[in-house]
């Protein structure tokens, strides 16, 4: 499981943000898994949080910094530990 910040069941303001525990997603061939040490909200998060169609839970925090932990089978621009 991984920790995330997001919305469980409704869209709205920051007062609805919750700490979530969600399954670690399976990597697709070109994906990388990053262990985040810091993340931030940006205008995309605001738009996702306040409108449009979505499947819950919605995980927010598109900007971040961390360490690469795992690579998809075809990921080649990064290596574990980057």
C-alpha positions in Angstrom: 0.0 0.0 0.0 1.1 3.6 -0.5 0.1 6.8 1.2 -1.6 9.6 -0.9 -3.6 12.8 -0.5 -6.8 12.9 -2.4 -10.6 12.7 -2.4 -12.5 9.6 -1.4 -16.0 10.3 -2.7 -16.8 13.9 -3.6 -15.3 16.8 -5.4 -14.9 20.2 -3.8 -12.6 22.4 -1.8 -9.4 21.7 0.2 -11.6 20.8 3.2 -12.4 17.5 1.5 -8.8 16.4 1.1 -7.9 13.3 3.0 -4.9 11.1 3.7 -5.5 7.8 1.8 -3.9 4.4 1.7 -4.2 2.9 -1.8 -2.6 -0.1 -3.6 0.6 0.6 -5.4 -0.2 0.6 -9.1 1.2 -2.0 -11.4 3.8 -0.5 -13.7 3.2 -0.3 -17.4 6.3 -0.8 -19.7 7.3 2.9 -19.8 6.4 3.7 -16.2 8.7 4.4 -13.2 7.8 4.1 -9.5 9.1 7.0 -7.4 9.2 7.0 -3.6 8.1 10.5 -3.0 9.6 12.6 -0.2 7.7 15.8 -1.0 4.9 16.7 -3.3 2.9 19.8 -4.1 -0.4 20.8 -5.6 -0.6 22.8 -8.8 -3.3 24.2 -11.1 -4.0 20.8 -12.6 -4.8 19.4 -9.1 -7.2 22.3 -8.5 -9.0 21.5 -11.8 -9.2 17.8 -11.0 -10.4 18.5 -7.5 -13.2 20.9 -8.5 -14.7 19.5 -11.7 -14.7 17.0 -14.6 -15.4 13.3 -14.5 -13.3 11.0 -12.3 -13.2 7.7 -10.6 -12.7 7.7 -6.9 -10.4 7.8 -5.0 -8.8 10.8 -6.8 -5.1 11.1 -6.0 -3.6 14.6 -6.2 -0.1 16.0 -6.1 1.3 15.9 -9.6 4.5 17.7 -8.7 7.1 16.0 -6.5 10.6 14.9 -5.7 11.8 11.5 -4.7 13.9 8.4 -5.6 13.2 5.9 -8.4 12.5 2.6 -6.8 11.3 0.5 -9.7 11.3 0.6 -13.6 8.8 -0.7 -16.1 10.2 -3.2 -18.6 10.9 -0.6 -21.2 11.8 2.4 -19.1 15.3 3.6 -20.1 15.8 7.2 -19.2 16.1 6.6 -15.4 17.7 3.9 -13.2 16.8 2.7 -9.7 18.3 5.1 -7.2 17.9 8.3 -9.4 
